[in-house]
Amino acid sequence: MPEQTPPTGIDRRTVVKALGALPLAAAAGRAGAQAAVAPKKVLVIGAGLAGLNAALLLQEQGLDVTVIEGRDRVGGRVLSHRNLPGAPESGGTSIFAGYARMIDAAKKYNVGLIDVSPTVPLFNQRELYLNGAIIPEAAWPTHPRNPFPEPLKKTMPWAYLNPVIGKNNPLKTVDAWLDPANARYDVSLHDWLVSLGISEDIIDLCWNNNPAYGTTAHDVSAMMAMFSTTFQMMQMQFSRTVFGYTAAGGNQAIPEALAKALKKEIQFKRNVVAMETTDRGATVTCEDGTVYKADFVICSIPFSVLRRVRIDPLVRGPQGLAINTLGAQQINLLHLAVKQPFWEDDGLKPAMFGDNLAGMVVAERKGKTAADVSSLTIWVRGRNALWMDTLEEKDAITAIMTDFYRARPAARGKVEVRAYKSWGRDPFSAGDWAVWAPGQINAFASSVGKAHGRIHFCGEHTAVSNRGMEGAMESGERVAFEVLGLV
Ligand SMILES: Cc1cc2nc3c(=O)[nH]c(=O)nc-3n(C[C@H](O)[C@H](O)[C@H](O)COP(=O)(O)OP(=O)(O)OC[C@H]3O[C@@H](n4cnc5c(N)ncnc54)[C@H](O)[C@@H]3O)c2cc1C
């Protein structure tokens, strides 16, 4: 149902001028006082972590907040599969010990957190599968496919590159990736690794098979890998004993709890197709014809989707380029329930790393003890995920399972496909986390979060000092204070 914009009553420029020198906390207090007289209307697009965090902060300050969401659920890229034991994740997975905002939110809204530290040592226990055969760990140091230099021949492929990146990482702080002094590292990860003496065979084996960013090391900025590494190192320093958490009932319980705390019910299935900003307010139009008017719009739509939304006036310059070109990681996940522990039959570890479609098999450990395997998740990333997305879902699942059974014949009849998620084919994400291609950080990283008239952008892709779920929360906080500074 359309909402009408109330007369503003307050001259925006006067307020901005008056607030200009105030610290943000003071701005927040002031907004609350004004809101008692004439609450400003804020429309938040997206009920993921960024949008929900912004909405609650503004609601606390007395603003009139409406959240609309394209999907029929909250959480966005946080998605827990409760039809499987342990509710494994298809989205945001690890809540690291230093995720202050996420941990605070869980505490404030009574979501239990489970310490996952006991399962961490088990995570890297995997089988290596290359060229159609399992290579036992004992055979790896002398195996012909082993591309590592002599002192490191025993290192398994999944453990090789992170220490190399860590040791050579020039970024000392989490926001240093935006410092122009580091601009020279905004080259391809491939070129940077080669400059360190890393061979093509190592890059292919350790990165290109199953990349965390990009489709290969060629199309991701080295600075992105550096930022991610610095972020993880910082997170490790928060606690000597706790690695991280998962939410009881699945991480989706956190956005669900945030959503419950909203005064106004979220309006679902509102697929935003157009936005307009003027001096007097902003208008948002949805696919079903619903039109919303507000004093400010907070938009958490990932850029991979936002580029399909008409924005009037056009976003120009570096930010426009960012909306049109910033990449999103391609990831598809297949979740398997375990009917019988087939690894007891073939004597191998349940998890795998390999060069096939089922290239990363994760043994979820969400049972009664850390050692219990509650389900298996097959991660398909990069080029393989792009190929999966050209197939019908059932054919994609068949292709992955054929490869999986080829590697683990003992699993036949002992696992059951319970969920498949392609983030690339999801119209509300069109991919997963933002991926910065070489040159993009220098070109527009400092512009992505800038306001466009009365449209204010947030979301993981606009975070400065955090990544993933905590980055989404950080961006929600930043955008809320930005709006509070204007009312
Ligand atoms: C497989 C996977 C693993 C991950 N692992 C981790 C991890 O271990 N740790 C970590 O910290 N993070 C992880 N992440 C990343 C983390 O989940 C995301 O960065 C974070 O949830 C993003 O939150 P957001 O609010 O910025 O965006 P989103 O959650 O995407 O929220 C945006 C919202 O906008 C809605 N929307 C989009 N378009 C429209 C439209 N046109 N109209 C209306 N609504 C729209 C969407 O439906 C969505 O609800 C992972 C993600 C994935 C997919």
The ligand as a MOL file (V3000), in Angstrom:
LIG
                    3D

  0  0  0     0  0            999 V3000
M  V30 BEGIN CTAB
M  V30 COUNTS 53 58 0 0 0
M  V30 BEGIN ATOM
M  V30 1 C 28.1500 -19.2790 1.2640 0
M  V30 2 C 28.3960 -18.0670 2.1260 0
M  V30 3 C 29.2730 -18.1440 3.1830 0
M  V30 4 C 29.5300 -17.0330 3.9870 0
M  V30 5 N 30.3590 -17.1670 5.0530 0
M  V30 6 C 30.5370 -16.1270 5.8870 0
M  V30 7 C 31.2670 -16.2930 7.0890 0
M  V30 8 O 31.7490 -17.3790 7.3940 0
M  V30 9 N 31.4110 -15.2170 7.8990 0
M  V30 10 C 30.8770 -14.0060 7.5770 0
M  V30 11 O 31.0420 -13.0500 8.3550 0
M  V30 12 N 30.1640 -13.8230 6.4520 0
M  V30 13 C 29.9780 -14.8480 5.5970 0
M  V30 14 N 29.2220 -14.6950 4.4750 0
M  V30 15 C 28.8210 -13.3440 4.0460 0
M  V30 16 C 27.6180 -12.7860 4.7960 0
M  V30 17 O 26.5900 -13.7270 4.8380 0
M  V30 18 C 27.1490 -11.5320 4.0510 0
M  V30 19 O 28.2440 -10.6670 3.8250 0
M  V30 20 C 26.1000 -10.7380 4.8170 0
M  V30 21 O 25.0800 -11.5730 5.2990 0
M  V30 22 C 25.5400 -9.6590 3.9000 0
M  V30 23 O 24.5480 -8.9250 4.5670 0
M  V30 24 P 23.8900 -7.6540 3.8590 0
M  V30 25 O 22.8280 -7.1810 4.7410 0
M  V30 26 O 24.9680 -6.7290 3.4500 0
M  V30 27 O 23.2910 -8.2140 2.4850 0
M  V30 28 P 22.0890 -9.2330 2.2740 0
M  V30 29 O 22.0750 -10.2370 3.3450 0
M  V30 30 O 22.2090 -9.7200 0.8830 0
M  V30 31 O 20.8080 -8.3120 2.4410 0
M  V30 32 C 20.2640 -7.5740 1.3910 0
M  V30 33 C 18.7630 -7.7700 1.4100 0
M  V30 34 O 18.1910 -7.0060 0.3450 0
M  V30 35 C 17.1970 -7.7820 -0.2760 0
M  V30 36 N 17.0510 -7.3280 -1.6550 0
M  V30 37 C 17.9390 -7.4770 -2.6660 0
M  V30 38 N 17.4690 -6.9180 -3.7810 0
M  V30 39 C 16.2530 -6.4140 -3.4760 0
M  V30 40 C 15.2770 -5.7150 -4.2320 0
M  V30 41 N 15.4480 -5.4280 -5.5340 0
M  V30 42 N 14.1330 -5.3500 -3.6020 0
M  V30 43 C 13.9390 -5.6200 -2.2800 0
M  V30 44 N 14.8370 -6.2740 -1.5220 0
M  V30 45 C 15.9860 -6.6670 -2.1270 0
M  V30 46 C 17.7090 -9.1910 -0.1910 0
M  V30 47 O 16.6780 -10.1380 -0.3420 0
M  V30 48 C 18.3610 -9.2140 1.1770 0
M  V30 49 O 17.4870 -9.6430 2.1780 0
M  V30 50 C 28.9050 -15.8040 3.6850 0
M  V30 51 C 27.9880 -15.7290 2.6510 0
M  V30 52 C 27.7200 -16.8530 1.8750 0
M  V30 53 C 26.6820 -16.7660 0.7870 0
M  V30 END ATOM
M  V30 BEGIN BOND
M  V30 1 1 1 2
M  V30 2 1 2 3
M  V30 3 2 2 52
M  V30 4 2 3 4
M  V30 5 1 4 5
M  V30 6 1 4 50
M  V30 7 2 5 6
M  V30 8 1 6 7
M  V30 9 1 6 13
M  V30 10 2 7 8
M  V30 11 1 7 9
M  V30 12 1 9 10
M  V30 13 2 10 11
M  V30 14 1 10 12
M  V30 15 2 12 13
M  V30 16 1 13 14
M  V30 17 1 14 15
M  V30 18 1 14 50
M  V30 19 1 15 16
M  V30 20 1 16 17
M  V30 21 1 16 18
M  V30 22 1 18 19
M  V30 23 1 18 20
M  V30 24 1 20 21
M  V30 25 1 20 22
M  V30 26 1 22 23
M  V30 27 1 23 24
M  V30 28 2 24 25
M  V30 29 1 24 26
M  V30 30 1 24 27
M  V30 31 1 27 28
M  V30 32 2 28 29
M  V30 33 1 28 30
M  V30 34 1 28 31
M  V30 35 1 31 32
M  V30 36 1 32 33
M  V30 37 1 33 34
M  V30 38 1 33 48
M  V30 39 1 34 35
M  V30 40 1 35 36
M  V30 41 1 35 46
M  V30 42 1 36 37
M  V30 43 1 36 45
M  V30 44 2 37 38
M  V30 45 1 38 39
M  V30 46 1 39 40
M  V30 47 2 39 45
M  V30 48 1 40 41
M  V30 49 2 40 42
M  V30 50 1 42 43
M  V30 51 2 43 44
M  V30 52 1 44 45
M  V30 53 1 46 47
M  V30 54 1 46 48
M  V30 55 1 48 49
M  V30 56 2 50 51
M  V30 57 1 51 52
M  V30 58 1 52 53
M  V30 END BOND
M  V30 END CTAB
M  END
